[in-house]
Structure formats: structure tokens, C-alpha cells
Amino acid sequence: MVWELLAPQLRQYLDTRVPPRPAEMQAMEAYARETRFPIVGPAAGNFCYLLARLIRARRVFEMGSGFGYSTAWFARAVQENGGGTVFHVVWDEELSRRARKHLNTLGFEDVVQYHVGEAVETLSRVEGPFDLIFNDIDKEAYPKSLPVITEKLRPGGVLIVDNMFWQGRIFDDADRSATTQGVRDLTRMISSDPGWISSIVPIRDGLLVAYRDGGNT
Ligand SMILES: C[S@@+](CC[C@H](N)C(=O)[O-])C[C@H]1O[C@@H](n2cnc3c(N)ncnc32)[C@H](O)[C@@H]1O
């Protein structure tokens, strides 16, 4: 289903509120447009950057990093927060190589660590805890990712999940596909768990922002 969730005017307005990006990031945006590669885009990317700055994130784990566009926003935040590590994780070697080229050009070689592999499995293997985890993997794997994320995110940490509207498919009761069900299930799992305080922010395709409640930590 092709479905423009936000009115094009509103979407364009939100994207154009974001300050100009470096030339390399603009080239990444242009490449995504030309090849129809699904990146988070300026408004959602900038919002991720804002959240990472707000919680002073130094350790970020990204699940499903593509060619590194969303990674660039997190890397900028971590660098400005005083340095740390952003895990770039994708199962495609070529995308990982492309990301490294872009992110090195942007000056993030000291911040980004590259892993080629399945993201949930990789997260389960690396040492936590993380201040922030960003989830943008294949949607049918969303539910099974949650227990691993919960284990690796520090109390007081933030989880961001993309595509919570799934281009409007979640509103179609006849759509029982594994991807749509994956988005619905994750939404239900988080919103019904008292250990999470969450909200879905209607930027682009819907970003879930969830705070892992940990008292005053
Ligand atoms: C939607 S794109 C992400 C784009 C990136 N987050 C951005 O906004 O710039 C998702 C990427 O993650 C990869 N991917 C999907 N599921 C994955 C998984 N379970 N493990 C590793 N990579 C995955 C896809 O092949 C694709 O390259």
C-alpha cells in the first residue's frame, strides 16, 4: 500500500526546519532519494540526534544501520557528548563498506564501530549496557528483538524504534502479514509493560520513543 501518512506539506515543513547538513550527508540523502533506499530522513534523524544529546548518550547501538545515514546523526551526538561508541550493524557487507566511507568523510572514524551480521544476534553478543538503542531492522523481527534490547539497555536509557505506522499498514485490519504483525506486537508489548514509559511521535513513519524506567537513575 502506498500511503502518505503525513500531509506532504507537513512532512516537507518538518524536514525543512532541520538546519543544513554537511555536504556528505546531503549526498547520502540524495542517494537515498535516487535509489529509494529507506533512510530515516532529516526530521527523524535530527530528532534522534536531539534525544541522544538530551540524555548525553556515549554508547549507542544501532540495529539495521543501512549505509550509515541514521548512524551519522548518532555519531554527531556522541562526539558532541564527549566521545564514545556508536555500533553500526547491518548484515550486508557492501552497505557496511559504503557506510564506513561516508562516516569517515564526516569525521566519525573514532566513534563508529562496524559489525556485519544479524542485529539481534550481534546485540546479544556484545557487552552492554547502552545508553540508547535504535531499532530499524526488518519488521517481523521487532518482537524477538525486545528481550535482548531490554537486557542491554541501561535503566534510564532510551529506545527508539522506526516505522511504527508502517506506512499505514497497521491501520488495515485485513493486513495480517508478518511485518505488520511485528510492528503491532512490539507496540503492544512496550505499551503494556510498566517497565517502559513510551510515546509514538508522528514524525515521518512514526518513531517510538521509550524510556526504560529505572527510578532516578
Ligand atoms: C530501513 S534500512 C535502515 C536505514 C538506516 N537506519 C537509516 O535510516 O539510514 C534497514 C537496513 O538494515 C538491514 N537489516 C534489516 N534487518 C536486519 C537485521 N535483522 N540485521 C541486520 N541488518 C538488518 C537492511 O538490509 C537495511 O540495510
The ligand as a MOL file (V3000), in Angstrom:
LIG
                    3D

  0  0  0     0  0            999 V3000
M  V30 BEGIN CTAB
M  V30 COUNTS 27 29 0 0 0
M  V30 BEGIN ATOM
M  V30 1 C 15.4070 0.6260 6.8110 0
M  V30 2 S 17.0880 0.3580 6.4400 0 CHG=1
M  V30 3 C 17.8830 1.3390 7.6090 0
M  V30 4 C 18.4310 2.6380 7.2900 0
M  V30 5 C 19.1420 3.3630 8.3870 0
M  V30 6 N 18.6530 3.0750 9.7360 0
M  V30 7 C 18.9780 4.8290 8.0880 0
M  V30 8 O 17.9390 5.3740 8.4500 0
M  V30 9 O 19.8740 5.3950 7.5000 0 CHG=-1
M  V30 10 C 17.4050 -1.1710 7.2690 0
M  V30 11 C 18.7310 -1.7780 6.9460 0
M  V30 12 O 19.0300 -2.8080 7.8680 0
M  V30 13 C 19.2000 -4.0710 7.2220 0
M  V30 14 N 18.5800 -5.0730 8.1070 0
M  V30 15 C 17.2730 -5.3780 8.2070 0
M  V30 16 N 17.0600 -6.3010 9.1610 0
M  V30 17 C 18.2910 -6.5840 9.6850 0
M  V30 18 C 18.7310 -7.4620 10.7070 0
M  V30 19 N 17.8740 -8.2350 11.3910 0
M  V30 20 N 20.0470 -7.4980 10.9750 0
M  V30 21 C 20.9320 -6.7240 10.3010 0
M  V30 22 N 20.5710 -5.8790 9.3090 0
M  V30 23 C 19.2540 -5.8030 9.0020 0
M  V30 24 C 18.5130 -3.9230 5.8810 0
M  V30 25 O 19.0990 -4.7960 4.9370 0
M  V30 26 C 18.7680 -2.4360 5.5740 0
M  V30 27 O 20.0290 -2.2350 5.0230 0
M  V30 END ATOM
M  V30 BEGIN BOND
M  V30 1 1 1 2
M  V30 2 1 2 3
M  V30 3 1 2 10
M  V30 4 1 3 4
M  V30 5 1 4 5
M  V30 6 1 5 6
M  V30 7 1 5 7
M  V30 8 2 7 8
M  V30 9 1 7 9
M  V30 10 1 10 11
M  V30 11 1 11 12
M  V30 12 1 11 26
M  V30 13 1 12 13
M  V30 14 1 13 14
M  V30 15 1 13 24
M  V30 16 1 14 15
M  V30 17 1 14 23
M  V30 18 2 15 16
M  V30 19 1 16 17
M  V30 20 1 17 18
M  V30 21 2 17 23
M  V30 22 1 18 19
M  V30 23 2 18 20
M  V30 24 1 20 21
M  V30 25 2 21 22
M  V30 26 1 22 23
M  V30 27 1 24 25
M  V30 28 1 24 26
M  V30 29 1 26 27
M  V30 END BOND
M  V30 END CTAB
M  END
